[in-house]
């Protein structure tokens, strides 16, 4: 997979199935196409299943739900274009069905429309009912919560700061949900923050203070 790392491989919670990203192309096709697929390899039977068959773009970063019933991944639609919008897809293991997540009803027509910002980092909550993810919006990266437990799935934007929230890790679920992210902005190098669901961000590291803290910072204002 292009630019692949260990995020392209994931064992199921029971250790019986391995999800991995692979581009099974050769020669020129391998050089110019981003058509990677997500495969499920059964450690027990030795069989392999392509769960993104027919999806011609860049499919990558598989992540299992903690209960092992579903798997999500990032997907770009056109082949050969590495900078397209990352969509979020889900595959149900027992039903063998897949669908695009983060769809929302249009206020005017009532029809489902895709979540516009490209998705970056994705993490499941411990109860497999919610997904915390980052997405690029208005020149920044913000943190969002996708709740699948209600009658109608909903996306909630948690942060709205002039900053980039990058690496993301979570623990717990519901009222016990704990979110820790790395955050950087135009006046501060990367530090770790703990997020509340109301958007409040509390810095928990200050490793750059000795070299960065004494420098005068320029004013940064949103102009869009």
C-alpha positions in Angstrom: 0.0 0.0 0.0 1.3 3.5 -0.8 2.7 5.3 2.3 1.6 2.2 4.4 2.6 1.5 8.0 1.4 -0.7 10.8 -2.0 1.1 10.6 -2.6 -1.0 7.5 -2.8 -4.3 9.5 -5.2 -5.1 12.3 -6.1 -8.4 14.1 -9.7 -9.0 15.1 -10.3 -8.9 18.9 -10.5 -12.7 19.1 -7.2 -13.0 17.1 -8.8 -15.2 14.4 -8.9 -12.8 11.5 -6.3 -10.4 10.1 -7.4 -7.3 8.2 -4.8 -5.8 5.9 -4.4 -3.3 3.1 -2.9 -4.5 -0.2 -2.5 -3.3 -3.8 -2.5 -6.5 -5.9 -1.3 -4.9 -9.1 1.8 -5.3 -11.1 4.0 -3.2 -13.4 2.7 0.2 -14.6 -0.7 -0.4 -13.0 1.0 -0.7 -9.6 2.9 2.6 -10.2 0.0 4.8 -11.3 -3.0 3.4 -9.5 -4.0 3.8 -5.8 -6.5 0.9 -6.0 -5.8 -0.8 -2.7 -8.3 -3.1 -1.1 -9.0 -4.3 2.4 -8.7 -8.1 2.8 -9.7 -10.4 5.7 -7.5 -13.4 6.2 -8.8 -16.2 8.4 -6.1 -17.6 10.6 -8.3 -20.6 11.3 -9.3 -21.6 7.7 -6.5 -19.9 5.7 -9.1 -18.2 3.4 -9.0 -14.6 2.3 -11.9 -12.3 1.6 -11.8 -8.9 -0.3 -14.4 -6.7 1.5 -13.8 -3.7 -0.8 -14.3 -5.6 -4.1 -15.4 -3.1 -6.8 -14.2 -0.1 -4.9 -11.5 1.3 -7.2 -9.8 3.9 -5.0 -7.5 4.0 -2.1 -8.9 1.9 0.8 -6.8 1.7 3.9 -6.4 1.8 7.7 -8.8 -1.0 8.8 -10.0 -0.8 12.4 -12.1 -3.5 14.2 -14.9 -2.6 16.6 -14.0 -3.9 20.1 -16.8 -6.5 19.9 -15.4 -7.8 16.6 -18.7 -7.4 14.7 -17.7 -4.6 12.4 -14.7 -3.1 10.7 -14.2 0.5 9.4 -11.7 1.9 7.0 -10.8 5.1 5.1 -11.7 5.1 1.4 -10.9 7.5 -1.5 -13.1 7.1 -4.5 -11.1 7.5 -7.7 -8.0 5.4 -8.5 -4.7 7.3 -9.2 -5.5 10.3 -7.0 -3.9 10.2 -3.5 -5.4 13.5 -2.3 -9.1 12.8 -2.7 -11.6 13.1 0.2 -11.3 10.3 2.7 -14.7 8.7 3.3 -15.4 6.3 6.2 -16.9 2.9 5.4 -18.1 0.0 7.5 -18.3 -3.7 6.9 -20.6 -5.9 9.0 -18.8 -9.3 9.5 -21.9 -11.6 9.9 -24.1 -9.8 7.4 -21.2 -9.3 4.9 -22.6 -5.9 4.0 -20.8 -2.6 3.7 -21.9 1.0 3.7 -20.6 4.5 3.9 -20.9 6.1 7.4 -21.3 9.7 8.4 -24.2 10.2 6.1 -26.6 12.9 7.2 -30.1 14.0 6.1 -30.2 17.2 4.0 -32.4 19.8 5.7 -34.2 20.7 2.5 -34.7 17.4 0.6 -34.3 15.0 3.5 -32.0 12.9 1.3 -28.8 11.5 2.8 -25.7 13.4 1.8 -22.0 12.6 2.7 -20.1 14.2 5.5 -18.0 16.7 3.5 -14.7 17.0 5.4 -12.1 14.4 4.7 -11.7 11.9 7.6 -8.2 11.4 9.1 -7.7 9.4 12.4 -10.4 7.0 13.6 -11.0 5.3 17.0 -13.8 3.1 18.3 -15.2 3.6 21.8 -15.0 0.6 24.1 -18.7 -0.3 23.7 -18.5 -0.3 19.9 -21.4 2.2 19.7 -19.4 5.4 18.9 -16.5 6.5 16.8 -14.2 9.4 17.6 -12.4 10.8 14.6 -10.5 13.8 13.3 -11.4 15.6 10.0 -10.0 18.5 8.1 -12.2 21.6 8.1 -11.6 25.3 7.3 -7.8 24.8 7.2 -7.7 23.0 10.6 -8.1 19.4 11.9 -10.9 19.0 14.4 -12.3 16.2 16.6 -15.8 14.7 16.0 -18.0 12.1 17.6 -20.1 9.7 15.5 -22.9 8.1 17.6 -24.4 5.0 16.1 -26.4 4.0 19.1 -29.5 6.2 18.7 -32.4 5.9 16.3 -30.6 8.1 13.8 -26.8 8.2 13.7 -25.4 11.6 14.3 -22.1 13.5 13.9 -21.1 16.0 16.6 -18.2 18.3 16.3 -16.3 18.4 19.6 -13.6 20.9 19.0 -13.7 24.3 17.1 -10.3 25.7 17.8 -7.8 27.4 15.5 -5.6 24.3 15.8 -4.8 20.9 14.4 -5.7 17.9 16.4 -3.6 15.0 15.1 -2.8 11.7 16.8 -5.8 10.5 18.8 -6.3 7.8 21.5 -9.4 7.1 23.6 -10.6 4.9 26.5 -14.0 4.0 27.9 -17.3 4.9 26.4 -20.3 7.1 27.1 -20.0 9.1 30.3 -16.6 7.5 31.0 -15.2 8.4 27.6 -11.7 9.8 27.8 -10.1 11.5 24.8 -6.4 12.4 24.5 -5.0 14.1 21.4 -1.9 15.8 20.2 -2.5 19.5 19.3 -0.5 22.0 17.4 -1.3 25.5 16.2 0.5 28.5 14.6 1.9 29.6 18.0 2.6 26.2 19.7 4.4 23.0 18.8 2.7 19.7 19.4 1.5 18.9 23.0 -1.0 16.5 24.4 -4.4 17.6 25.5 -7.3 15.9 27.2 -10.7 16.7 25.6 -14.1 17.0 27.2 -17.2 16.3 25.1 -18.2 20.0 25.5 -15.0 20.9 23.6 -13.0 22.0 26.5 -9.3 21.1 26.0 -6.9 20.8 28.9 -3.1 20.7 28.2 -1.5 17.7 30.0 2.1 18.1 28.6 4.3 21.2 28.3 7.5 19.7 26.9 8.4 22.7 24.7 8.1 25.3 27.4 11.8 25.7 28.1 12.7 26.4 24.4 9.5 27.9 23.1 7.8 29.6 26.1 10.1 32.6 26.2 9.6 33.5 22.5 7.2 36.2 21.4 4.3 34.7 19.5 2.6 36.3 16.6 -1.1 37.0 16.6 -3.2 34.5 14.5 -6.6 35.5 13.3 -9.1 33.6 11.2 -9.9 35.3 7.9 -12.3 32.9 6.3 
